[in-house]
Amino acid sequence: MSVAEILQTIGDRFQSGATVKNVYGDPITCGDRTVIPVARVAYGFGGGGSSRIGSHAPEGGGGGGRMSAGPAGVVEISPAGTRFIPFTNWRNLAAIAALGFTLGCLVGARLPR
């Protein structure tokens, strides 16, 4: 199998697996309200190969990848209208703000007055 074929196979598998339905399932309907899950899906892959020019050694190749999915929010459809409700990770935002404040204090303390 050539490197191009390996990368094509990996890409095809990620493409078929990276759907919101595969991660969270079907939309949910309750009465006159429908909730559709929205996912943030990211993936990356790479590959490599080797061969010797002028030798009878077999061609080599390899590849790998990673896919991750996480909740981004939901789309709510009701008689009142349609809206997107985002899921915000407040813990990460608080950690980033605390880190920024701490670094600011450390740099500010080292500046000459």
Secondary structure as a PSIPRED ss2 file (coil, helix, strand):
# PSIPRED VFORMAT (PSIPRED V4.0)

   1 M C   1.000  0.000  0.000
   2 S C   1.000  0.000  0.000
   3 V H   0.000  1.000  0.000
   4 A H   0.000  1.000  0.000
   5 E H   0.000  1.000  0.000
   6 I H   0.000  1.000  0.000
   7 L H   0.000  1.000  0.000
   8 Q H   0.000  1.000  0.000
   9 T H   0.000  1.000  0.000
  10 I H   0.000  1.000  0.000
  11 G H   0.000  1.000  0.000
  12 D H   0.000  1.000  0.000
  13 R H   0.000  1.000  0.000
  14 F H   0.000  1.000  0.000
  15 Q H   0.000  1.000  0.000
  16 S H   0.000  1.000  0.000
  17 G H   0.000  1.000  0.000
  18 A C   1.000  0.000  0.000
  19 T C   1.000  0.000  0.000
  20 V H   0.000  1.000  0.000
  21 K H   0.000  1.000  0.000
  22 N H   0.000  1.000  0.000
  23 V H   0.000  1.000  0.000
  24 Y H   0.000  1.000  0.000
  25 G C   1.000  0.000  0.000
  26 D C   1.000  0.000  0.000
  27 P C   1.000  0.000  0.000
  28 I E   0.000  0.000  1.000
  29 T E   0.000  0.000  1.000
  30 C E   0.000  0.000  1.000
  31 G C   1.000  0.000  0.000
  32 D C   1.000  0.000  0.000
  33 R E   0.000  0.000  1.000
  34 T E   0.000  0.000  1.000
  35 V E   0.000  0.000  1.000
  36 I E   0.000  0.000  1.000
  37 P E   0.000  0.000  1.000
  38 V E   0.000  0.000  1.000
  39 A E   0.000  0.000  1.000
  40 R E   0.000  0.000  1.000
  41 V E   0.000  0.000  1.000
  42 A E   0.000  0.000  1.000
  43 Y E   0.000  0.000  1.000
  44 G E   0.000  0.000  1.000
  45 F E   0.000  0.000  1.000
  46 G E   0.000  0.000  1.000
  47 G E   0.000  0.000  1.000
  48 G E   0.000  0.000  1.000
  49 G E   0.000  0.000  1.000
  50 S E   0.000  0.000  1.000
  51 S C   1.000  0.000  0.000
  52 R C   1.000  0.000  0.000
  53 I C   1.000  0.000  0.000
  54 G C   1.000  0.000  0.000
  55 S C   1.000  0.000  0.000
  56 H C   1.000  0.000  0.000
  57 A C   1.000  0.000  0.000
  58 P C   1.000  0.000  0.000
  59 E C   1.000  0.000  0.000
  60 G E   0.000  0.000  1.000
  61 G E   0.000  0.000  1.000
  62 G E   0.000  0.000  1.000
  63 G E   0.000  0.000  1.000
  64 G E   0.000  0.000  1.000
  65 G E   0.000  0.000  1.000
  66 R E   0.000  0.000  1.000
  67 M E   0.000  0.000  1.000
  68 S E   0.000  0.000  1.000
  69 A E   0.000  0.000  1.000
  70 G E   0.000  0.000  1.000
  71 P E   0.000  0.000  1.000
  72 A E   0.000  0.000  1.000
  73 G E   0.000  0.000  1.000
  74 V E   0.000  0.000  1.000
  75 V E   0.000  0.000  1.000
  76 E E   0.000  0.000  1.000
  77 I E   0.000  0.000  1.000
  78 S E   0.000  0.000  1.000
  79 P C   1.000  0.000  0.000
  80 A C   1.000  0.000  0.000
  81 G E   0.000  0.000  1.000
  82 T E   0.000  0.000  1.000
  83 R E   0.000  0.000  1.000
  84 F E   0.000  0.000  1.000
  85 I E   0.000  0.000  1.000
  86 P E   0.000  0.000  1.000
  87 F C   1.000  0.000  0.000
  88 T C   1.000  0.000  0.000
  89 N C   1.000  0.000  0.000
  90 W H   0.000  1.000  0.000
  91 R H   0.000  1.000  0.000
  92 N H   0.000  1.000  0.000
  93 L H   0.000  1.000  0.000
  94 A H   0.000  1.000  0.000
  95 A H   0.000  1.000  0.000
  96 I H   0.000  1.000  0.000
  97 A H   0.000  1.000  0.000
  98 A H   0.000  1.000  0.000
  99 L H   0.000  1.000  0.000
 100 G H   0.000  1.000  0.000
 101 F H   0.000  1.000  0.000
 102 T H   0.000  1.000  0.000
 103 L H   0.000  1.000  0.000
 104 G H   0.000  1.000  0.000
 105 C H   0.000  1.000  0.000
 106 L H   0.000  1.000  0.000
 107 V H   0.000  1.000  0.000
 108 G H   0.000  1.000  0.000
 109 A H   0.000  1.000  0.000
 110 R H   0.000  1.000  0.000
 111 L C   1.000  0.000  0.000
 112 P C   1.000  0.000  0.000
 113 R C   1.000  0.000  0.000
